[in-house]
């Protein structure tokens, strides 16, 4: 009997998910209804510029629109609030033609002044961890009511792609500035509780850590297959259900129409359920254990600051074993800290083969022949994270590392992460832009968030990244990114585990939903078959 290779299986499953969506799109759409969707964690901050978490980001694309929109394959862009764009010959400016007669969700017109204010606010130094994506923007000028020109302080090879990212969403200047508060952050916090955007949906209600309801934006500009304004749904109700088993039970009982982040251990079972479409959407998702590399934690010497210790943990980690244990063979080994779907990935083979003897020798060289005790923060109720942590607990015990697992709710997990209050942590990453600059800034560039809030730093890598942000010669930029990956993959503050698809379970009557490789949950053309 011929065994199908894992990568071929993944490709077929991904193609199957997309083919199913394409087949659905060919049907005659039906309007109306409420879709109830189970999320693993609540959003925290529904404001495009100052957020950080995927739980926020994947809702933002339904509330706000950008000048350009990502294509469904996550590799390109298409018209959004801008219908045309032109990069100057010297690469120092972008001219955009604005879509006429567009409105915000409160009915007020979207103006060139709103575009100018939104982009200049997003590019202001210190305004959010994603500011670097548009840090090249010097200023924005208005040529006429339908034309704006973005002037760059230096060439930026990713500037057009950056205009698809959530932090460049166009927001209403007057409504934002009218919010209470002395600072931009104060106003953003107030605005986020009742956001006004131009996306397909509007926030109607939000009971934090319980439910969130979005209703259709009556002023949305895009048209559906029937020639009428999108979206097709009347509303979406998100239920926050951190426990994986409970999300699945509610889906199976009909209480939910869809559920995200299905544990890989349950995928085969749900694929056999005739009432459910178990989709595996192609992704840029990678799963890593990140490590606090600061010299001290809580005033005590930190063994994880030693590069040899981090090497030992990597050699002690059986990546293939984790892939089989957690993803049941649906994942694949990482060849770099960025996914193989991320542009300019230079990896040619899986990182860090398992070698327990080498790991033990490295621990001895590092001065920890008997090992040490440490801890790992994970999301409570998440079966995959618990399986990973339990597997690592057993693997690292072979080199004397005693691992305590701390399960915590999503808000606490993220708060500790941002404060650098962790020893190790399990966490996924998904690109939001079809360029390697985002993950590199977040994972590796010390001047953004101290490399995954880890305190790790490489001066050489920082210089390479800064140069790559201005390099418009594709070959030179590719070489810079190869050097960046070589440095990080050998000494960075992560234990790379695997990359995988997005497992989403939907009732058969849910049509037209897509999660693109950049993570965005797109409900714009979702409809319910009655």
C-alpha positions in Angstrom: 0.0 0.0 0.0 1.4 3.4 -1.0 1.6 5.9 1.8 0.8 9.4 0.8 3.5 12.0 1.8 2.4 14.4 4.4 3.0 17.5 2.3 1.0 16.1 -0.6 -1.8 15.3 1.9 -1.7 18.9 3.2 -1.8 20.3 -0.4 -4.8 18.1 -1.3 -6.7 19.0 1.9 -6.0 22.7 1.3 -7.1 22.5 -2.3 -10.2 20.6 -1.2 -11.1 23.5 1.2 -10.6 26.1 -1.6 -12.5 24.0 -4.2 -15.4 23.7 -1.7 -15.5 27.4 -1.3 -15.3 28.0 -5.0 -18.2 25.5 -5.6 -20.3 27.3 -3.0 -19.6 30.7 -4.7 -21.2 29.3 -7.9 -24.5 28.8 -6.2 -27.2 31.4 -6.1 -26.6 33.4 -2.9 -29.3 33.9 -0.3 -29.4 37.0 1.9 -30.1 37.5 5.6 -29.8 35.6 8.8 -27.3 35.5 11.7 -24.2 33.4 11.7 -23.1 32.2 15.2 -19.3 31.6 15.3 -17.3 30.1 18.2 -14.0 31.9 18.9 -11.3 30.6 21.2 -10.6 34.0 22.8 -12.1 37.4 22.9 -10.8 40.6 21.3 -9.2 43.1 23.6 -8.8 46.3 21.6 -10.8 47.0 18.4 -8.7 49.9 17.1 -6.5 49.4 14.1 -3.3 51.2 15.0 -2.6 50.4 18.7 -3.6 46.7 18.8 -1.3 43.7 18.9 -3.2 40.5 19.2 -4.6 38.2 16.4 -7.8 38.1 18.4 -8.2 41.8 17.6 -6.7 41.7 14.1 -9.0 39.0 12.7 -12.1 41.1 13.7 -10.7 44.4 12.4 -10.9 43.5 8.7 -14.7 43.1 9.2 -15.1 46.6 10.7 -12.5 48.7 8.9 -11.4 49.0 5.3 -8.0 49.8 3.9 -7.0 51.6 0.6 -5.9 48.2 -0.8 -7.2 44.8 0.1 -5.3 41.5 0.2 -6.3 38.9 -2.3 -7.8 35.6 -1.1 -4.5 33.8 -1.7 -2.7 36.3 0.5 0.0 37.0 -2.1 -1.2 40.1 -3.7 -3.6 43.1 -3.4 -6.6 44.5 -5.1 -8.7 47.7 -5.0 -10.3 48.7 -1.7 -11.0 52.3 -0.8 -8.6 53.2 -3.6 -9.4 52.2 -7.1 -6.0 52.9 -8.7 -2.4 53.5 -7.5 0.9 54.4 -9.1 4.4 54.3 -7.6 6.7 57.0 -8.9 9.8 56.1 -10.9 12.1 57.0 -8.1 10.1 54.9 -5.6 9.6 57.9 -3.3 5.8 58.5 -3.7 2.6 56.7 -4.3 -0.4 58.4 -5.9 -3.8 56.8 -5.1 -7.2 57.4 -6.6 -10.0 57.2 -4.0 -13.2 55.4 -4.6 -16.0 57.9 -5.0 -19.0 58.3 -2.7 -17.9 56.0 0.1 -19.1 56.4 3.6 -18.3 55.4 7.2 -20.6 53.2 9.1 -22.3 56.3 10.7 -23.2 57.6 7.2 -20.6 60.3 7.1 -18.5 60.6 3.9 -15.0 59.3 3.7 -12.8 62.2 2.6 -9.3 62.7 1.4 -8.6 64.4 4.7 -9.6 61.3 6.6 -7.1 59.3 4.4 -4.3 61.8 5.1 -5.0 61.8 8.8 -5.3 58.0 9.1 -2.0 57.3 7.3 0.0 60.0 9.0 -1.3 58.8 12.4 -0.4 55.2 11.6 3.1 56.2 10.5 3.8 58.4 13.6 6.8 57.1 15.5 5.7 55.2 18.6 2.1 54.7 17.4 1.7 50.9 17.9 4.0 47.9 17.3 3.0 47.8 13.6 4.2 51.4 12.9 7.3 50.1 11.2 5.2 48.8 8.3 4.6 52.4 7.3 7.5 54.1 8.9 8.7 55.3 5.5 5.7 57.6 5.1 6.9 61.2 5.6 3.6 63.0 4.8 0.5 62.7 2.7 -0.8 65.5 0.4 -4.2 66.0 -1.2 -4.2 66.8 -4.9 -8.0 66.9 -5.2 -11.0 65.4 -3.3 -10.3 62.0 -5.0 -6.5 61.9 -5.2 -3.9 61.6 -2.4 -0.1 61.3 -2.7 1.9 59.4 -0.1 5.4 60.9 0.1 8.1 58.6 1.5 11.3 59.5 3.4 13.0 56.6 1.7 12.2 53.9 -0.8 10.1 51.1 0.7 9.8 47.8 -1.2 6.7 46.8 0.7 4.8 50.1 0.8 1.9 49.0 -1.5 1.5 45.7 0.4 1.5 47.7 3.7 -1.6 49.6 2.5 -3.6 46.3 2.9 -2.7 45.9 6.5 -5.1 46.7 9.4 -3.1 49.5 10.9 -3.5 51.5 7.7 -7.3 51.3 7.9 -9.1 54.6 7.0 -10.8 56.1 10.1 -13.0 59.2 10.6 -10.8 62.0 11.9 -13.5 64.2 13.4 -15.2 61.3 15.3 -11.9 60.0 16.6 -10.6 63.4 17.8 -13.9 64.1 19.5 -13.4 61.2 21.8 -12.5 62.0 25.5 -8.9 61.8 26.6 -5.7 63.8 26.5 -3.6 61.4 24.5 -4.0 59.5 21.3 -4.1 56.2 23.3 -6.9 57.6 25.5 -9.0 58.5 22.5 -8.2 55.2 20.8 -9.4 53.3 23.9 -12.7 55.2 23.9 -13.1 54.9 20.1 -12.5 51.1 20.3 -15.6 50.6 22.4 -17.9 51.9 19.6 -15.7 51.8 16.5 -16.7 53.6 13.3 -15.2 52.2 10.2 -16.1 51.5 6.6 -15.9 47.7 6.6 -18.8 45.3 5.8 -19.9 45.1 9.4 -20.5 47.3 12.4 -20.1 46.5 16.1 -23.6 46.3 17.7 -22.8 44.9 21.2 -19.9 43.4 23.1 -20.0 41.6 26.4 -16.3 41.1 27.0 -15.2 37.5 27.3 -18.7 36.4 26.4 -20.3 37.5 23.2 -19.8 40.1 20.4 -22.4 40.9 17.7 -21.6 42.6 14.4 -24.4 43.8 12.1 -24.2 44.6 8.4 -23.0 48.1 7.5 -25.7 49.7 5.4 -23.2 52.0 3.7 -20.7 49.4 2.6 -19.4 50.1 -0.9 -18.8 46.6 -2.4 -21.5 44.7 -4.4 -22.3 41.0 -4.2 -23.0 38.4 -6.9 -26.6 39.6 -7.0 -25.6 43.2 -7.8 -26.7 44.4 -4.3 -24.6 45.8 -1.5 -22.6 43.3 0.6 -22.5 41.7 3.1 -25.1 39.0 2.6 -25.6 38.3 6.3 -27.6 40.5 8.6 -25.3 39.8 11.5 -22.6 37.7 13.1 -22.7 36.6 16.7 -19.3 35.6 18.1 -19.4 33.4 21.2 -16.2 33.3 23.2 -15.5 29.6 24.1 -11.9 29.0 25.2 -12.4 25.2 25.7 -11.9 23.3 22.5 -14.1 20.4 23.4 -17.0 22.8 24.3 -16.7 24.6 21.0 -17.0 21.4 19.1 -19.9 20.1 21.2 -21.8 23.3 20.5 -21.1 23.0 16.8 -22.2 19.4 16.7 -25.4 20.3 18.6 -26.2 23.1 16.1 -25.7 25.9 18.6 -22.8 27.2 16.5 -22.6 27.6 12.7 -18.8 27.6 12.8 -15.8 27.2 15.1 -12.2 28.2 14.8 -9.0 26.5 15.8 -10.3 22.9 15.9 -7.7 20.7 17.6 -5.9 18.6 15.0 -6.8 15.5 17.0 -10.4 16.1 16.1 -10.0 16.9 12.4 -10.4 13.4 11.0 -13.5 12.8 13.2 -15.2 16.0 12.0 -14.3 15.3 8.4 -16.4 12.2 8.8 -19.4 14.1 10.0 -21.8 14.6 7.0 -23.3 17.8 8.6 -19.9 19.6 8.9 -17.4 21.0 6.4 -14.1 20.5 8.1 -11.9 23.0 6.2 -8.1 23.3 6.4 -7.3 26.7 4.9 -3.7 27.3 3.6 -1.8 29.6 6.0 1.4 31.4 7.0 0.9 30.0 10.5 3.9 28.9 12.5 3.9 27.5 16.1 6.9 28.2 18.3 7.9 28.0 21.9 9.4 31.4 22.7 12.0 31.9 25.4 12.7 34.9 27.7 16.4 35.6 27.0 17.0 38.3 29.5 19.9 37.8 31.9 17.6 37.8 34.9 13.9 36.9 35.6 12.4 38.2 38.8 15.9 39.2 40.0 17.3 35.7 39.6 19.9 34.5 37.0 18.1 33.2 33.9 19.6 30.0 32.4 17.6 30.6 29.2 19.8 33.7 28.5 22.6 31.3 27.6 22.7 30.6 23.9 24.0 27.0 24.6 20.9 26.3 26.7 18.6 27.4 23.9 20.6 25.2 21.5 20.2 22.3 23.9 16.4 22.8 24.1 16.2 22.8 20.4 18.2 19.6 20.0 16.2 18.0 22.8 12.9 18.8 21.0 11.7 16.1 18.6 9.9 18.3 16.1 8.6 15.3 14.1 7.3 13.8 17.3 5.5 17.0 18.2 4.0 17.2 14.7 2.6 13.6 15.0 1.5 14.1 18.6 -0.3 17.5 18.0 -1.2 17.8 14.3 -1.6 14.1 13.5 0.8 14.6 10.6 -1.1 17.6 9.2 1.8 20.0 10.1 5.2 20.2 8.6 8.7 21.1 10.0 9.8 24.7 9.9 12.8 25.5 7.7 13.1 29.1 9.1 11.5 31.2 11.7 9.1 32.4 9.0 6.7 30.1 7.1 7.6 28.6 3.8 4.6 30.6 2.4 6.3 33.9 3.5 8.2 35.6 0.7 12.0 35.4 0.8 12.0 32.3 3.1 15.5 30.9 2.5 15.2 27.6 4.4 16.2 24.5 2.6 15.8 21.8 5.3 14.1 21.4 8.7 15.7 23.2 11.6 17.4 21.5 14.6 17.3 17.8 14.2 16.7 15.9 17.4 20.0 14.9 19.1 19.6 14.3 22.9 23.3 13.5 23.4 24.4 16.7 21.8 21.8 18.6 23.9 23.2 17.0 27.1 26.7 18.0 26.1 25.6 21.6 25.5 23.9 21.7 28.9 27.2 20.6 30.5 29.1 23.3 28.5 26.6 25.9 29.6 27.2 25.0 33.3 23.9 23.1 33.9 24.9 19.4 33.8 22.0 18.6 36.2 19.6 20.9 34.5 17.3 23.5 36.1 13.6 24.3 36.6 11.6 26.6 34.4 8.0 27.2 33.4 5.8 27.6 30.3 2.7 29.8 29.8 0.0 28.4 27.6 -3.7 29.1 26.8 -6.1 27.4 29.2 -8.5 25.0 27.4 -6.4 24.7 24.3 -5.8 21.1 23.5 -3.0 21.7 21.0 -1.0 24.0 23.4 -1.4 21.5 26.3 -0.2 18.6 24.1 2.8 20.6 22.9 3.7 21.7 26.5 3.3 18.1 27.8 5.4 16.8 25.0 8.2 19.3 25.7 8.0 18.6 29.4 8.9 15.0 28.7 11.5 15.7 26.0 13.3 18.4 28.1 13.3 16.2 31.1 15.9 14.0 29.3 18.4 16.9 29.7 17.4 17.7 33.3 15.0 20.6 32.5 12.0 20.4 34.8 9.1 22.3 33.1 6.1 23.5 35.0 3.0 24.3 32.8 1.0 27.4 33.6 -2.5 27.5 32.0 -4.1 31.0 31.8 -6.8 32.8 30.1 -6.1 34.7 26.8 -6.0 38.2 28.3 -3.6 37.2 31.1 -1.5 35.2 28.8 -1.0 38.2 26.5 -0.6 40.7 29.3 2.3 38.6 30.7 3.8 38.2 27.3 3.8 42.0 26.6 5.4 42.7 30.0 8.1 40.1 29.5 6.7 38.2 32.4 7.3 34.6 31.3 10.1 32.1 31.1 8.9 30.2 28.0 5.6 30.5 26.1 3.6 28.6 23.4 2.2 30.9 20.7 1.3 30.9 17.0 2.1 33.5 14.5 0.4 34.4 11.2 1.6 37.0 8.7 -0.7 40.0 8.0 1.3 41.2 5.0 2.7 39.4 2.0 6.3 40.3 2.9 8.8 39.1 5.5 9.3 42.4 7.2 6.4 42.0 9.6 7.4 38.7 11.3 11.1 39.9 11.2 10.2 43.1 13.1 8.1 41.2 15.6 10.3 38.2 16.1 13.8 39.5 15.5 14.2 43.3 15.4 15.2 44.4 18.9 14.0 48.0 18.5 10.4 47.1 18.0 9.2 44.8 20.9 12.6 43.4 21.9 12.2 40.4 19.7 9.0 38.7 20.8 9.2 40.5 24.2 12.2 38.2 24.9 15.0 40.8 25.4 17.1 39.0 22.8 19.2 41.3 20.5 21.6 41.0 17.6 23.1 44.3 16.4 24.1 42.7 13.1 20.5 41.5 12.5 19.1 45.0 13.4 21.3 46.6 10.8 20.4 44.1 8.1 16.7 44.6 8.8 17.0 48.4 8.6 18.8 48.1 5.3 16.2 45.7 3.9 13.4 48.2 4.7 14.9 50.5 2.0 16.4 48.0 -0.4 14.4 47.9 -3.7 16.9 45.6 -5.5 15.2 42.2 -5.2 18.4 40.2 -5.2 20.1 42.4 -2.6 17.0 42.3 -0.4 16.8 38.5 -0.7 20.4 38.2 0.5 19.8 40.5 3.4 16.9 38.3 4.5 19.0 35.2 4.1 21.6 36.6 6.5 18.8 37.6 8.9 17.4 34.1 8.9 20.9 32.5 9.3 21.5 34.6 12.4 18.0 34.1 14.0 17.6 30.5 13.1 20.9 29.6 14.9 20.7 31.9 18.0 17.2 33.4 18.3 14.9 33.1 21.3 12.5 30.4 19.9 12.1 26.7 19.6 10.5 26.3 16.1 7.9 23.6 16.2 5.8 23.4 13.0 3.8 25.3 10.4 0.2 24.3 9.7 -3.1 25.2 8.1 -6.1 26.9 9.7 -8.6 24.2 10.9 -12.1 25.7 10.7 -15.3 23.7 11.1 -18.5 24.9 9.5 -22.0 23.6 9.2 -22.8 22.6 5.7 -25.3 25.5 5.2 -22.5 28.1 5.7 -21.3 29.2 2.3 -18.6 31.6 1.1 -16.5 31.9 4.3 -12.8 32.1 3.8 -9.8 32.5 6.1 -7.0 33.8 3.9 -3.3 32.7 4.5 -2.7 36.0 6.3 -5.3 35.0 8.9 -8.1 37.4 8.1 -11.5 35.9 8.7 -13.5 37.1 5.7 -17.3 37.1 6.3 -18.0 39.7 3.6 -19.4 37.2 1.2 -20.5 34.6 3.7 -24.1 33.5 3.5 -26.5 30.8 4.9 -28.1 28.3 2.7 -31.7 28.0 3.8 
